[in-house]
Amino acid sequence: ESDGDDLIGRADVVPNMLVPGSDVLRLSVLAVWADTIIGLLAMQAIAPRVPTTLELDVHVFAPIRQLNSVHMRARLTRSGRSVLVFTVDFSDASGRPLGFGTSMFMALPDPNISIPPGNWALKRFARSSGELRQPLAERVRCERRQPGVASLPWSPDTQNTARAINGGILAIAIEE
């Protein structure tokens, strides 16, 4: 939801979001959440042009364990002629900082590809789509091919508005 110029959100943590065999939240989950909430801000900033992720970083202060939810606050930190820079802060329910992320977005170069203006995407994400029922890497069909090599298919489950692989989803392949 909007809070002035910021966007705030909360996401429930479920077992399928944890590093397999541990109680630690996968960093790739935070990357997906960061890319999503920042992407929503980017859409509001440059619609009807379609934003695309240029860079995404996520950092945690310590492994995130035993939480029921993660709270996020995203904001635009710098706006140039073609590149927008955003920051997202992650915290627990009490407001204790867990980490942060930064991302750069730009509009797709093709002005013929567009999205409708307004808060339609924010409204879509405001509705819960249900609990993640399988491990995240399995859900997006990320496969380990051999040590150091993972495969992530281009599919509707991994695509963003621009029909490219969602920037946060790429972190799953890196993590695998």
Secondary structure, 3 states (H helix, E strand, C coil): CEECCEEEEEEECCHHHECCCCCEECHHHHHHHHHHHHHHHHHHHHCCECEEEEEEEEEECCCCECCCEEEEEEEEEEECCCEEEEEEEEECCCCCEEEEEEEEEEECCCCCCECCCCCHHHHHHHCCCCCCCCCHHHHCCCEEEECCEEECCCCCCCECCCCCECHHHHHHHHHC
